[in-house]
Amino acid sequence: MKIRRSTTIPLILLVYLGVMSYIGYPEFQQGHYLFYFGVIGLTLAIILLLRIFLKKRERYKP
């Protein structure tokens, strides 16, 4: 079974995001909802774009 970069790198980044979200939870409890969810949403969008870019790159790589 071949390990693909387009799967492993985004998964590692999702785990990292989970840890950072846990660390930033006190910010959420203080009422800074827009900041907390804004950072999480922006990070998820970047991870999704990275996955799409890596998938396309793997497809065209000989």
N, C-alpha and C positions, 0 to 999 in steps of 0.2 A: 504494500500500500504506500503510495507516494504522498508525502506531506507537502501540501500546497501552501505557498506563502500567502495567497489571497484568503486563506482561511485562518491560518495560525496567527498572523500578525493582528488582524482585527479582534480575534478572540482574546489575545493577550491584552490588547488595549481596552477591551470591554471589562476584563477582570480588574485592570488598573483603575478604570473609571468607577467601578463598584467600590473599590477600596477608598478612592478619593471622595466619593459621595458619602461614604460612612464617616470619614474624617471631617467632612464639611457639614455634617448633620447639625451641629450646634448653630450654624448660620441659619439653617432652616427653622430651628426652634425659636430663634430670635425674631422671626417674622420677615426675613429677607427672602420671600418666596420667589420673586422674579429673578433675583440674582442666582439663587440655588438652581432652579429649574432651567434658567437661561443658559448657564454654564453646562449643565448636563445635556440639554438639547443641542447646543452648538457642538459639543464634543461628539455626540452620537451622529450628527450630520457629517462631521469630518471623517469619522470612522467609516460611515457608509460610503462616502465618496472615495476614500482610500480603497475599500474593498472593490468597488466598481472599477477603479483605475487598475488595480492589480489583476483583476479578472481579465480585463481587456488585454493587458500586457502579456499574461500567460497564454491567451488565445493566439496572439500573433507571434509569439516566440517559437522559433523552429526547434 
